[in-house]
């Protein structure tokens, strides 16, 4: 039986980078909001940072009423970076999906807790497929090519 390299992930920290909203006291029953969700993943040799940006827009006025950005920090175990290695290792897709999922879920709960008493407690972040937030291989190739051209 072959031995597989086991990689572990540990949630190491969370913080709000931005928590800005305009209280909405005149919300009609049944009124809806558009909630846009985006992520940015930054990896290095032993950590992954997932930033989550949530933008709440009121459908009735098409006005952005809240922008919330968080950062979740994960430490990676099982990959020993060498001193000669300049680039971060390529992490398995499943590991990145797990980090994204945890970051979005933690952001959802933190918005509920910090937004308690405001309209935000009634409009939760949607349940999403974290795989949709992974950079596509074509996008990664373009970014590397652009970085090499500058």
Secondary structure, DSSP 8 states (H G I E B T S, - for coil): -------EEEEEEEEEEEEEE-------TT--EEEEEEEEEEE-SSEEEEEEEEEEEETTTTEEEEEEEEEEEEEEES----SS--S-----HHHHHHHHHHHHHHHHHHHHHHTTTSGGGGS------GGGGS--HHHHHHHHHHHHH-
